Amino acid sequence: MTDDPAVRVERDGAVAVLTLARPARYNALTVELKTALLAALGELAGAGDVRALVLTGAGKAFCVGQDLGEHADALRRDPGTALSTVAEHYNPIVRGLTDLPFPVVAAINGPCVGAGLGFALACDLRVAATGASFSTAFTGIGLTADSGLSASLTHAIGVSRALELLLLGESFTAEDAQAWGLVRTVVPPEELRGAALELARRLAAGPTRAYAEVRKAVRYGATAPLDDVLAAEALAQTRLAATADHVQAVTAFLEKRRPTFEGR
């Protein structure tokens, strides 16, 4: 435990920037960091003036996954409960990211490994710095995936490549990730924050409630039967029909002007 916060939250207008802040340990996930991250996500979810989030890491890494020193201590204490952190922390963090009422951009500044990769894939869009590296890493320590990677990685790149990455645990580059559709763009490290903020600002200026429905619909549509997807889409459209953003955007279209979305 240190006096420094395990996570930092900054504001850029309607955009929040959430930074994992254990740079000396490449933002490895301790109970302290996971607890702080969960708390921050809960606070942001209830912040009515936040309309987009950037998730990133301090220092040279995005997140290298579980702090194995802390995990080794947990194994020595009780192997039967050593991985209770998956249900207590990792799963709620992933749901915390996916259930936010606004879009999330991951700014991947360096190594993105294990649960760190799971957190990045729980975000909606990703930008990466040149030189960033990625790996699932789980089988290298005799484990299977957590943080939703079994689903999110498979949905993103398909069964065959997901199995390859999970079974072999081989690292891949930011350029690989872009070619496979895992990241939107790759930029020089000094341009990463600006690129992520530019994307988040664009999202923050958009129809926030429609974005929230899109986020839910895409994740539901990845696994649900078509008839259920069609029904869910119809209900979502009904919910959005009466929003101020929809009504004024239709009027703006008919008047041949750009709409101004207020997130309502």
Helices and strands as residue ranges (DSSP letters): E 7-12, E 15-20, G 23-25, H 31-45, E 52-57, H 68-77, H 85-85, I 86-90, H 91-98, E 104-108, E 112-113, H 115-122, E 125-129, E 133-135, G 138-141, H 149-157, H 159-168, E 172-173, H 174-179, E 185-187, G 189-191, H 192-204, H 208-221, H 226-241, H 244-254
